[in-house]
């Protein structure tokens, strides 16, 4: 949960880390069946790989994909329990 993702929740947009190989339709189908909500739109983001150096060895961090979904204002997703 980042500061940006908590601000997006106020406008009914939720951020998820998803598998790199999934496309927007697959992400939409999975999240609709998992959370029982109607999804209006799905935006994805593939950030560039970051270089990592450990002693004399150099490599890259593992890559990831972010998906930002938008749902209708009448629905919501409970991510963290209030207790």
C-alpha positions, 0 to 999 in steps of 0.5 A: 500500500503506497501513498498513491494507491491509497489516494486512488482508493478514494476515487474507486481505483485499486492497484494490484501486482499481477503476473507479467504474462496476463493481459487486460482481459484476463486480469479483468476476468480474474479480479471480477470473479475473485472480488465479485465486482464489475470492473469499468477499466483496467490500466497496466504498467510495466516499469523498467528493470532496475540494475542491482549490483552485489560485490562484483556481480551485476544483474537486474531485479525481477520485473513486475506488472501493476494493474490499476482497476476502476470500479463503479462508485456503488461498489467497493473492495475490502482489502484490509480488515478494519480491526 
